[in-house]
Structures are given as structure tokens and as C-alpha cells.
């Protein structure tokens, strides 16, 4: 593609491509979560205990932590569109291998392949979006793409689990493999190519960390994820200890998924114009909802309202932080994004352990309050990072600018520079 044809294309918003990327995200999340809903069937089918079958989920996350940074560096200069298509094909291969696995070892190898693709996908996708979407609409594009995450949680995993109940767990993985294969074909036609910049260097993690705004985002974002998984992992014992009915467990998961979509939609409207103010308000709302959950007093309606705030906040916070890390990483945004993929996976792992400790020490009812503590820490980090990590957006900078004094040199005048502009 010539530069003459690529320049106009870059000014258009590639909605079809963003929908494809959202579907890829949906497939990745469904692939990650599917074994959790099918553990009893997998355990029986592969003749292993349920705890051992659970390693299929744990190994998936572990391989992401171990491989994401070196793999992203190794493949950093590979053209993004063929890499994305190859990763979707890898999901297809991984799910097909699990569905056909004759024993547990074969299934574990298949899951490791899928985990490798998952980590690479999230280091590739956001920088790819930043390259094919006009700069002023990157936040909107990320909101569309990230909706696939919430749909995978709210719809993909439950449908896969239900299919496994009707047709067997192998059918669920084979169906997901077929869907992934079809998606790869669609991606070949609808994903735009990105012209490689001559002399573009490999992603440098050291250079990314040296950027002043990267470290705060790479710490604050995982703290929010840690808090989420600390509470999400032990939502069932909390609900029982809070005096809520057992059906509230399933209902709460649905509320979290659906409200997450609402949060993503709100973030898509605000991330490009008011990123700092929106992130601070959202983080504070998450902390408040978690602090109030121990006081629901058996009221299901009150609990669901608080869970809706929590779910919407977590959906939105991913958009705000993803935009922040791309902005803070500057020319090293690929490596900076890879760093957050690593730290977020660590946050997921530590979050489950932290929630377990809170469950033992404080009891189920106070797990939400314990989860609020890392959220408050993330809020402090975000508040302090107003220069490089979480600066105000273009519309926020207007109210920050001092009013010019009439009659002095350098004051603005009609047709002159506007607030926040040179």
C-alpha cells in the first residue's frame, strides 16, 4: 500500500476492524475462562482430580507471565496484521488440541500454547489500534475492542459451559476452535495493514520503564485488577456471609459482566476528553462500593447496586489505563503495553492469594473492605501522577489554565493561541 492511499485511510475510523478486534478479545477471554466452568467434566474425561484439572487454568496464566515480555520483544518488528491473524489461528489450534486431547498432559501442552498466544495478543492489540485509528479516537476504539472482554465474561464462558453440559466438554473446545478459525479468515479481509516504519527498533522494556509516566500506570492498573480478583474469586462466601440468597452468586456474576459493558461505553465517551477526571472519579467509586459491601445487611437490591458500580468501574478503568499507558509509553508504547500485560497477570495471581488471606484473617464479610485497600492505593498513585502518567485531557486543561490579565504582554487575543496550546 502506498503512502498516498494509507494517509486518507488513517483518517477514517475503521469500525469493522474494531469489531473484529472486539471479537478476537471475546475469543481470547472465552478461551481463558472456559476450563473453569467445565472442570467436573474435564476431570472425569481426563481421569484426573478436579484440583489437577484446575491446573489447565492456572498454567494458562502462568505461561503469560513467563513469556509475554521476551515474546513481545522477539516479535516486536513482525507486521501487526499477520501477527494478529496468526495468534487467532493459534487459539484455534490450542482449543482443538484440548478438545481432542487423549490425556491430561496433551491438554496441558495445548493450554500452554493458548497462554502464549494470549499474552502476545494483548501486547499487540492496543498498539495496533493506536496505529490504525486517528489519534483523537483511540479511546473510542479501545472501548469497542475491550467490550469483547466483558462479553467473554458475561456471555462467552457461560455459553461454552452450557454447551459442554449438553454436548460434552470436548464439543465446547472444538466449537470455539472452529469459531476462531472462521474469525482468522474474516481478519484477513477486514483488519487493515500497518506500514512498518523504516529503521523501527525492537520494543525496549528498559526504554519504556525510563519514560516518566509508565511506572505509575504499570503499578496502579494491576492494583485495581488485584482488588477485583481478590473479591471476585471469593464472591460466593461473601454473598453467603452477607445473608444474601444463593442465587445471588450467579446473578452477581451477570451483573458484573453487564455493568462492565456499561462502564466501557461510558469510558469510550470520556477517555479522549476527560481522562484524568474520569479515572479519578471511577477509581474512587470502586473503592466506595467495596467499602460499603460489608454493610448491605442482607439487602440484595443494595448489594446489586454496589456490584453494578464495581463492575462498571472495572470496565471503564481498563480503558482509561490502556489509553494512559499508550500515551505514557510514547515511542516505546509496545514495550510499555507488554509490561502492563505482565504486571496485570501478576495482579490476577496475587489478587487471588490476597483474597484468600483476607478470607482467613478477616472473614468473608470483610473481603470487600480488604479489596478496597489496593484500590485506594491506586487512587493515590493516579492522583500524584498528574504530569506524565495521568495528565488532564484536552477539555480538562481549559479549566486548569489561568485567566490572562488584560493589557499585559503575552495575553491571548482573538485568533491567538487557545488554552493549553502554544
N, C-alpha and C positions, 0 to 999 in steps of 0.2 A: 504494500500500500504506500502510495506516495505521500509526502508531507502535505501536498495540496489537498488531497482527499481526506487525510486524517485530521487536519485542523478544523474544518467545519463539523466533522463528526464529533469532535471532542466537545463542541458547544451544545450539542443536543443531549438531553437526558435519556440514557439507554434503559428505558423501563423494562423492556423484555429481558435484557441481560440481567437486570437486578432481580427480576422474578426467578430467573434460572438459578442465580446465586442463592436466593432465599430457599429454593427447593433443594439445592445442594446442602445448605445448612440443615434443613429439615431432615435430610437423609443421614447426615453425619450424627446428629443428636439421636435420632431413632436407632441408628446402629449402635451407638454407645450405650443407650439405656435398655435395649431390647432384652439382653440376658437377665436383667434384674426381675422383669415380670414373668420370665419363663423358667426360673431356677428349679422348681419342683420337676417339671417335665424334662429339663436338660439333665438334672441329677439322675432321674430314672433312665433316660435314654442312653446316657454315657456310663451308667453304673458307677457313679461317684456320689459322695455325700453332698448335701446342699451347701455346706461351707466351702467344700472344694470346688463345686460348680461356681460359687461366687467369685473364685479367682479369675474367671473369664472377664468379669467386670473390672476387678482390681488391676489385672495385668494390662488392660487396655489403657487405663490412666497412667500406670507406671511407665509404660514404654513412651508415652508422650513426654513425660518429664525428662527421661534419659536421652531421647533422640531429637527433640524439637530444635534445639539450638544448633547442634552440628549439622543436622539435615538441612535446616534452612540456610546455613552458610554454604554448604556444598552445592545446593541447587538454587542459590540466590540469583544467578545470572541466567537461569533457564527461562525462556519465554513463558509468560504467565498463563496465556490461554491453553496451550498444550499441556502445561503442568496441571492446571485445574481439571482438564478432561481426564488426564492420566490418574489423578487422585480419585475421581469419581469411579473410574474403572477399577481402581484398587479396592474401593469399598465393595463393588460388585463381586470381585474375586474373594475378598475376605468373607463376606456373607454367604457366598456359595460354598466356600470351603467349610464353614461352620455347619451349614445345612447338610452337607454330605459327609461330615467327619465320622470316621468309623470308631474313634476313641477320643478320650479327653485330651491326649497330647496333640492330636491333629487339630482339635478345636482351639486349643490354646495357641498354637502356631498361627492359626487363621486370625485370631483376635489380635495377636501382636502385629500382624500385617495391617489390620484395620487401624490400630492405635497409631502406627507410624504415619498412615495417610491422614488421620485426624489432626495430628499436631501440625503437619505440613500444610493442611488445608487452611488452618486459622492463621498461620504466618503468611500465607499467600493471599488470602481473600481480601482482607481490608486494604493492604497496599495496592492490590489490583483495582479495587473500587476507586481509590484515590487517584489512580492514573486514567481511568476511563470516564469519570464523571466530572463535570465542571466544578471548580473549587468551591463555589458558593453553595453547591447542593450535595456535598459529600455527606453531611449529616442526614439529609433526607434519604440518600441512597443506603447508608448504613442501617437506618431504621427499617427499610424494606428488607434488607438482607437478614438482619437479626430477628425479624419476625419468624423466620424459619426455625430459630432456636425454640421460641415459645410454642410454636405449632408442633415441633417434635416432642416437646414435653407434654403438651396438653392433648395432642391427637395421635401423633405417630406411635409413641410407645404403647398407649392403651389399645390402639387398633391392632398393633403387632401382637400384643399379649392376647387379645380376644381371638385373633386368627389362630394363634398357637393352641388355644383352648379347643377350637373347633376342628382344625386340620392337623394339629401336631406342631411341635416347636420347630421341626425342620422346615415345614412349609412356610413359616413366618420368615426365616432367614433366606430361603430361596426366593420368596416373593420380593423381599427387599433387594436381593441381588438383581432380579430382573428389572425392578424399578430403577435401580442405579445404572444398569446398562442402558436402558432407554434414555435416562437423563444425560448420560455421557454423549449419546448421539445428538440430542437436542442442543447440548452445549457447544458441539462442533459448529453448529449453524448460527446460534444466537449470541454467543459470547464474542465481543469484539477483541481483536488482537491489539497488543500494546507494542509500539515500536521501541526496540531496545536502543538506549542512548549509547552512542559510541564512547568507549572507554569507561563505561559504568563499572564501578568497583563492586566486589562482593560485599554483602552486608557485613558490617563490622560491629560486633557486640560491644567492644571496648569504646568505639567512637560513639555508639548510641548512648551508652551509660554516661559518657562525658557530657552529653547535652544536658543543660541545667534542669530541664523540666521532666526528664524521663524517669529518674529515680522516684520522685514523689508519686507519679501516676502508677509506676510498677509496684509500689508498696500499698497505696491507698485502694486501688481496684481489687487486688487479691484479699485485702482485709474485708471488703464488702462481700466477696464471694465466700470467704471463710465463715463469716457470720451467717450467711444464708444457709450453707450446708450444715453448720452446727445445729441450727434449728430445724431445717428441712429433714435431716436424717432422723431426728428424734421427735418428729411431729406427732406420731401415734401415741407415745407415752405422755406427751404434754396434753393432748386432747383428752385422754382418759383421766389424767390427774386434775384437769380443769373442770371436770364434771360435765363434759360435752358428750353427746351420743356417739356411738361407734361409727355410724355412717358419716359423721363429720370428717373422718380421716380421708375417705375418698372425695368427699365434697371439697375439702380444703385444697387438695391437690388440683382439682379442676379450677377452683377459684384462683389459685396462684398462677396457673397457666393462662387463663383467660385475662386476668388483670395484667399479666405481663405483656400481653399484646396491646392493651390499652396504654400501658406505660411507654412502650416502644412508639406507638402512634404520637403520643404527646411529645416524646423526645425528638421525633422527626420534625415536629413543628417548631421546636425551640432551640435545638442544638446549634444551628448555624447563626442564630441571632443573639440568644441569651445563654450561652453555655455555662458560664460560671455561676450566675444566679440560680439557674435551673438545677445544676448539680448540687449546690449547697442546700437548696430547699428540699430536694429529693432525698439527699442523704439524711438530713435532719428528720424528715418524715418517716424514713425507715427506722431510725433509732427510736423515735417516739412510739411507733406502732409496736415494736418489740418490747419496749419498756412497759407498755400498757397491757400486753397479752396476759401476764400473770393475774390481772385484776378483772378478767371477764366475768367471774362469778357465775359460771355455768350458762351465760347468755350466748347462744350460738350466733345470733344476729350481730352482736358486738364483736365477737371473735372473727366472724367472716368479714366485717368491715375493716378490722385491723389487718387481716390477712390480705385483703384487696389492696390496701395501702402498701404493705410489704411487697406483694407480687408486682404491682405496678411500678414501684420504686426500683426493684431489681431489674425489671425490663428496661426502664429508662436509663438506669445508671450504666448499663453496658454500652449504650450509645454514646453517652457523654464521655465516658472514659476512653472508648475506642477512638473517638474524634480527638480527644486530648493527647493520646499517645502518638497518633499520626502527626499532629501539629508539633508536639514537643520533639519528636524524632527528627524532624526536618529531612535532610537528605539521607539520613540513616533510619528512616521510618520502618523499613522492612525488618531490620535487626531489632529496633525498639519494640515493634509489634511481636516479634518472636520472643523477646524477653518477657512480655506480659503473658503470652501463652504459657510459658514455663511457670511463672510465678502464680498464675491463676490455678494451674493444676496442683501446685503445692498448696495453694489456699484451700482447694477442694479436699485434699488429703488431710491437711491439718485441721480443717473445719470439722470433719467427722470425729477426729480424735478429741478436739476441744469440746465438742458437744457431748461426747461420751464422758469426759471428765466432769463437765458441768452436771450431767445427769446423776453421776455418782455422788458428787460433793454437795450439790445444792438441791437435787431432786428435780423431777420432770417439770414441775410448775415454774421453776426459775430458769429453765434453759433459755427461754426468750430473753430474759434480762441479761444473762451471760452473753448471749449473741449480740446484744446491743452494744457491748463494750468495744469490740473491734470496729463497729460502725461509727461510734463516737471518735475513735482514734483516726479513722479515715476522714471524718469531717474536719478534724483539727488540721490534718495534713493538707486537705483541699483548701481550707481557709488560708493557711500560710503560703500556699503555692500560687499566689495571685499574679506573679510576674511571668514565670515560664511554664509551670505545669498546668494551671487552671486560670489563665488570664481572661478578662472580660471580653465578650464578643463585640461585634461592630455596633450594635444598638445599645449595649450596656455602656460603651465608652463615652456615649453622649452625656449621660448624667454625671460621669466622673470628671469631665473636662471643666475647668474653671471658667466662669463668665469673663470675657475680655473686658478690660477697663477702657472706656471711651477716651479717645484723644491721645492714647499712648502709642508709641511706635510698636509695630508688630501685631496690632489688633486686627481681628478679622473684618472683612468688609464684603459687601455683596459681590459675589463671583469669586471670592477668595477661597482659601482652604477651609474645609469644614472641620468639625470637631474630630480629633483623633487622626487627622490626616496631615501630612507635611505641608 
